[in-house]
Amino acid sequence: MSENKLQNTVKRLFVGFDISASTQIKLRQIATTVTSPLLMTAQPLLSSCSQVPIENMHVTLGFLGQVNQEKTTNVYNSLQSLRGNAFSNDFGQISYWQATKILCIEGSAPPALTNLHRQIQTIAADLELYQSKYEYRPHITLARPIRTASSVTHADIEEHLNQFNQQLHPIKIEFDQLHLYQSLNVGQGRPPRYLKLCTRKLGA
């Protein structure tokens, strides 16, 4: 890790996987196809919906929260001893998460992925960092925030997504490395920028 990326500041960090450019393009096409009918019909189900910038598409392995310089270095060192092999995963279900107001594509949780997630949670616990209390659900956020039209229910959105999911062919994504990311607030209501602080290659 370069010295200039270990400044004496608190950073908002998470560990995750990036996605190839070709897969990002496929996901953007899916996002457009699934959201357009929700926005442009005579009686739209959504009042607003902002697609995630294509360069921000990723799979989060673990969110660590606000981390100071010392603990950032500790996270980096811990990632070097992480145990895990490269794997692939299918993403094939579009979901609307009402609590966080996101539209995402969900994947399965193979043992290779859940094992890595548990290790990240252990690192977070050892360093007294943020640990999610929710069950881990691998996903890629496609749009946020999702704002529904008045009188529209979660069931209304789910009905539309179920019809779309019946025709959706799962996307297989290969994962052979993970990254420690810093989420940078660029202000003025714009989406955050994700900076890779380090990379950990997975075994064959």
C-alpha positions as CSV (number, residue, x, y, z in Angstrom):
1,M,0.0,0.0,0.0
2,S,1.5,3.4,-1.0
3,E,2.2,5.9,1.8
4,N,0.0,8.6,0.3
5,K,-3.0,6.4,0.7
6,L,-2.4,6.0,4.4
7,Q,-3.0,9.6,5.4
8,N,-3.7,10.5,9.0
9,T,-7.5,10.8,8.5
10,V,-10.6,8.7,9.1
11,K,-11.7,6.8,6.1
12,R,-15.0,5.2,5.2
13,L,-13.9,1.7,4.2
14,F,-15.4,-1.5,2.8
15,V,-14.0,-4.7,1.3
16,G,-15.4,-5.9,-2.0
17,F,-15.0,-7.2,-5.5
18,D,-14.9,-5.2,-8.7
19,I,-16.6,-6.2,-11.9
20,S,-15.3,-6.4,-15.5
21,A,-16.2,-3.6,-17.9
22,S,-18.1,-6.0,-20.1
23,T,-20.2,-7.2,-17.2
24,Q,-20.8,-3.6,-16.1
25,I,-22.2,-2.8,-19.5
26,K,-24.6,-5.9,-19.3
27,L,-25.7,-4.8,-15.9
28,R,-26.4,-1.2,-17.1
29,Q,-28.5,-2.6,-19.9
30,I,-30.5,-4.7,-17.4
31,A,-30.9,-1.7,-15.1
32,T,-32.3,0.4,-18.0
33,T,-34.6,-2.4,-19.2
34,V,-36.1,-3.0,-15.7
35,T,-36.5,0.6,-14.6
36,S,-37.8,2.2,-17.8
37,P,-41.3,0.6,-17.6
38,L,-41.4,1.6,-13.9
39,L,-40.9,5.2,-14.8
40,M,-42.4,5.8,-18.2
41,T,-45.8,4.1,-18.2
42,A,-49.1,6.1,-18.0
43,Q,-49.2,5.3,-14.3
44,P,-45.5,4.9,-13.3
45,L,-44.7,2.9,-10.2
46,L,-41.6,5.0,-9.4
47,S,-41.5,8.8,-9.0
48,S,-37.7,8.8,-9.3
49,C,-34.8,6.4,-9.8
50,S,-31.0,7.1,-10.3
51,Q,-28.9,4.4,-11.9
52,V,-25.6,3.7,-10.1
53,P,-22.6,5.0,-12.2
54,I,-21.2,2.1,-14.1
55,E,-17.8,2.5,-12.6
56,N,-19.3,2.1,-9.1
57,M,-20.8,-1.3,-9.7
58,H,-19.2,-3.8,-7.3
59,V,-20.0,-6.6,-4.9
60,T,-19.5,-5.7,-1.2
61,L,-18.0,-8.4,1.0
62,G,-18.0,-6.4,4.2
63,F,-18.6,-2.8,5.2
64,L,-16.2,-1.6,7.9
65,G,-17.5,2.0,8.5
66,Q,-15.3,4.9,9.6
67,V,-11.7,3.7,10.2
68,N,-8.7,5.6,11.5
69,Q,-5.2,5.4,10.0
70,E,-3.9,2.8,12.5
71,K,-6.8,0.5,12.0
72,T,-6.7,1.0,8.2
73,T,-3.1,-0.4,8.4
74,N,-4.3,-3.3,10.6
75,V,-7.1,-4.1,8.1
76,Y,-4.5,-4.1,5.2
77,N,-2.2,-6.5,7.1
78,S,-5.1,-8.8,8.0
79,L,-6.2,-9.0,4.4
80,Q,-2.8,-10.3,3.4
81,S,-3.4,-13.4,5.5
82,L,-6.9,-14.0,4.3
83,R,-7.6,-17.6,3.2
84,G,-9.7,-18.1,0.1
85,N,-9.7,-19.3,-3.5
86,A,-11.0,-17.8,-6.8
87,F,-14.6,-18.7,-7.5
88,S,-17.5,-17.8,-9.8
89,N,-21.0,-16.8,-8.8
90,D,-24.3,-16.4,-10.7
91,F,-26.4,-13.2,-10.3
92,G,-29.9,-13.6,-11.6
93,Q,-32.6,-12.0,-9.5
94,I,-33.6,-8.4,-9.6
95,S,-34.8,-7.2,-6.2
96,Y,-36.1,-4.0,-4.6
97,W,-34.8,-3.5,-1.0
98,Q,-37.4,-1.2,0.5
99,A,-35.4,-0.4,3.7
100,T,-32.4,0.9,1.8
101,K,-34.3,2.1,-1.3
102,I,-32.1,0.3,-3.8
103,L,-32.7,-1.8,-6.9
104,C,-30.1,-4.6,-7.1
105,I,-29.3,-7.9,-8.8
106,E,-28.8,-10.7,-6.2
107,G,-26.5,-13.7,-6.5
108,S,-26.2,-17.0,-4.6
109,A,-23.9,-17.4,-1.7
110,P,-21.5,-20.2,-2.4
111,P,-19.2,-21.5,0.4
112,A,-16.2,-19.8,-1.0
113,L,-17.9,-16.4,-0.7
114,T,-19.5,-17.0,2.7
115,N,-16.2,-18.1,4.0
116,L,-14.5,-14.9,2.9
117,H,-17.4,-12.9,4.3
118,R,-17.0,-14.6,7.7
119,Q,-13.3,-13.8,7.7
120,I,-14.0,-10.1,7.0
121,Q,-16.5,-10.0,9.9
122,T,-13.9,-11.6,12.2
123,I,-11.4,-8.9,11.2
124,A,-14.0,-6.2,11.9
125,A,-14.8,-7.7,15.3
126,D,-11.1,-8.0,16.3
127,L,-10.6,-4.3,15.4
128,E,-13.9,-3.2,16.9
129,L,-15.2,-1.9,13.5
130,Y,-18.7,-2.0,12.1
131,Q,-20.3,-5.4,11.6
132,S,-23.6,-5.8,9.8
133,K,-26.3,-7.4,11.9
134,Y,-28.1,-8.6,8.7
135,E,-27.7,-11.9,6.9
136,Y,-25.2,-11.6,4.1
137,R,-26.9,-11.3,0.7
138,P,-24.4,-10.9,-2.2
139,H,-25.7,-8.3,-4.6
140,I,-24.8,-5.5,-7.0
141,T,-26.7,-2.2,-6.6
142,L,-28.1,-1.0,-10.0
143,A,-30.1,2.0,-8.9
144,R,-30.5,4.2,-5.9
145,P,-32.4,5.9,-4.3
146,I,-35.6,4.3,-5.5
147,R,-38.7,6.5,-4.7
148,T,-42.1,4.9,-5.4
149,A,-45.1,6.8,-6.6
150,S,-47.8,7.6,-4.2
151,S,-50.1,4.7,-3.3
152,V,-47.6,2.2,-4.8
153,T,-46.8,-0.7,-2.5
154,H,-43.8,-3.0,-2.3
155,A,-46.0,-5.8,-3.7
156,D,-46.6,-3.7,-6.8
157,I,-42.9,-3.4,-7.4
158,E,-42.3,-7.0,-6.7
159,E,-45.0,-8.1,-9.2
160,H,-43.2,-6.2,-12.0
161,L,-39.8,-7.6,-11.0
162,N,-41.1,-11.1,-10.8
163,Q,-42.2,-10.9,-14.4
164,F,-38.8,-9.6,-15.4
165,N,-36.9,-12.2,-13.4
166,Q,-38.8,-15.0,-15.2
167,Q,-37.0,-14.0,-18.4
168,L,-33.7,-13.0,-16.9
169,H,-30.6,-15.2,-17.8
170,P,-28.2,-15.3,-14.8
171,I,-24.9,-13.5,-15.2
172,K,-21.9,-15.5,-14.2
173,I,-19.1,-13.4,-12.7
174,E,-15.6,-14.6,-11.9
175,F,-13.9,-13.4,-8.8
176,D,-10.1,-13.8,-8.4
177,Q,-9.2,-10.8,-6.2
178,L,-10.8,-8.6,-3.7
179,H,-10.1,-5.0,-2.8
180,L,-10.1,-2.6,0.2
181,Y,-12.0,0.4,-0.9
182,Q,-12.4,3.9,0.4
183,S,-15.7,5.6,-0.2
184,L,-15.1,9.3,-1.0
185,N,-17.9,11.8,-0.6
186,V,-17.5,14.2,-3.6
187,G,-20.4,16.5,-2.4
188,Q,-23.1,18.4,-4.3
189,G,-25.4,15.4,-4.2
190,R,-23.2,13.4,-6.5
191,P,-22.6,9.6,-6.1
192,P,-19.5,8.7,-4.0
193,R,-16.2,7.8,-5.7
194,Y,-14.6,4.5,-4.7
195,L,-10.8,4.4,-4.4
196,K,-9.0,1.1,-4.2
197,L,-6.5,1.2,-1.4
198,C,-5.1,-2.3,-1.8
199,T,-5.8,-5.6,-3.7
200,R,-5.6,-9.2,-2.4
201,K,-5.4,-11.9,-5.0
202,L,-7.3,-15.2,-4.2
203,G,-5.7,-18.6,-4.7
204,A,-6.2,-20.8,-7.7
